[in-house]
Amino acid sequence: MPALQRIYSEYQDRGLIVLAINLTSQDRLNVINPFIQNNNLTFPILLDQEGIVSHLYKVTALPTTFFINPDGVIDDIVYGGPISEALIRIQITDILEELP
């Protein structure tokens, strides 16, 4: 998450959107806000309280990271973590090059 936050801060002005989805069906609500504050996260953290999103996207491992291009197509999926900041940067710069 810290690497995602650094990259988000760096590239949000170029159109990067980061959405985190908490599988609240597998987590406790009272740990989410402290986690956000402790990691100084500024991108939205959405709550999948009923597991609908994880079911629709067939999430089988946590974390799972989806890289979605400007056309809304999933370019890549990374299962598990942590993901290196270098890998995130490569994926993000490739996606940002597709922006008009």
BELHU-V911020 format. One record per residue. RES is the residue in three letters. SS is DSSP state (h for helix, s for strand, l for the rest). PHI is phi in degrees with one decimal (none if undefined). OMEGA is omega in radians with two decimals (NA if undefined). Layout:
RES/SS/PHI/OMEGA ; RES/SS/PHI/OMEGA
//
This chain:
MET/l/none/3.10 ; PRO/h/-59.9/3.11 ; ALA/h/-65.7/3.09 ; LEU/h/-61.2/3.13 ; GLN/h/-64.6/3.13 ; ARG/h/-60.2/-3.12 ; ILE/h/-67.8/3.09 ; TYR/h/-59.6/3.13 ; SER/h/-60.7/-3.10 ; GLU/h/-74.2/-2.98 ; TYR/h/-112.4/-3.09 ; GLN/h/-62.1/3.12 ; ASP/h/-71.0/3.09 ; ARG/h/-96.3/3.06 ; GLY/l/105.6/3.13 ; LEU/l/-68.7/3.04 ; ILE/l/-117.6/3.05 ; VAL/l/-117.9/3.04 ; LEU/s/-123.5/3.03 ; ALA/s/-101.1/3.11 ; ILE/s/-122.1/3.11 ; ASN/s/-87.5/3.09 ; LEU/l/-79.7/-3.06 ; THR/h/-59.4/3.09 ; SER/h/-66.2/3.13 ; GLN/h/-114.3/-3.05 ; ASP/l/-130.0/3.08 ; ARG/l/-104.2/-3.12 ; LEU/h/-57.2/-3.04 ; ASN/h/-72.6/3.11 ; VAL/h/-98.6/-3.04 ; ILE/h/-70.5/-3.11 ; ASN/h/-61.4/3.06 ; PRO/h/-60.0/3.10 ; PHE/h/-62.7/3.13 ; ILE/h/-61.0/-3.11 ; GLN/h/-67.1/-3.13 ; ASN/h/-64.0/-3.13 ; ASN/l/-102.1/3.12 ; ASN/l/51.1/-3.11 ; LEU/l/-82.0/-3.13 ; THR/l/-115.0/3.08 ; PHE/l/-86.8/-3.09 ; PRO/s/-63.3/3.02 ; ILE/s/-114.4/-3.11 ; LEU/s/-91.7/-3.09 ; LEU/s/-110.0/3.06 ; ASP/l/-98.2/-2.99 ; GLN/l/-68.4/-3.09 ; GLU/l/-110.7/3.13 ; GLY/l/77.6/-3.09 ; ILE/h/-66.5/-3.11 ; VAL/h/-65.5/-3.14 ; SER/h/-63.1/3.09 ; HIS/h/-69.7/-3.11 ; LEU/h/-61.9/-3.11 ; TYR/l/-94.8/3.08 ; LYS/l/53.8/3.11 ; VAL/l/-74.1/-3.12 ; THR/l/-116.2/-3.14 ; ALA/l/-138.4/3.10 ; LEU/l/-120.7/-0.11 ; PRO/l/-78.0/2.96 ; THR/s/-124.6/-3.09 ; THR/s/-115.7/3.10 ; PHE/s/-104.9/3.03 ; PHE/s/-105.9/-3.02 ; ILE/s/-113.0/-3.09 ; ASN/l/-80.8/-3.09 ; PRO/l/-59.9/3.11 ; ASP/l/-87.3/3.13 ; GLY/l/83.6/-3.14 ; VAL/l/-97.4/3.10 ; ILE/s/-72.1/3.11 ; ASP/s/-82.4/-3.09 ; ASP/s/-159.4/3.08 ; ILE/s/-131.8/3.07 ; VAL/s/-116.3/-3.14 ; TYR/s/-96.3/3.12 ; GLY/l/84.4/-3.10 ; GLY/l/-173.2/0.12 ; PRO/l/-76.3/3.10 ; ILE/l/-97.3/3.14 ; SER/l/-68.3/3.10 ; GLU/h/-61.9/3.12 ; ALA/h/-61.7/3.12 ; LEU/h/-64.2/3.12 ; ILE/h/-60.5/-3.14 ; ARG/h/-60.5/3.12 ; ILE/h/-60.9/-3.14 ; GLN/h/-60.9/-3.07 ; ILE/h/-66.3/-3.12 ; THR/h/-64.3/3.08 ; ASP/h/-62.7/-3.14 ; ILE/h/-67.9/-3.12 ; LEU/h/-65.0/3.09 ; GLU/l/-66.2/-3.14 ; GLU/l/-82.5/-3.13 ; LEU/l/-69.3/3.12 ; PRO/l/-66.7/NA
//
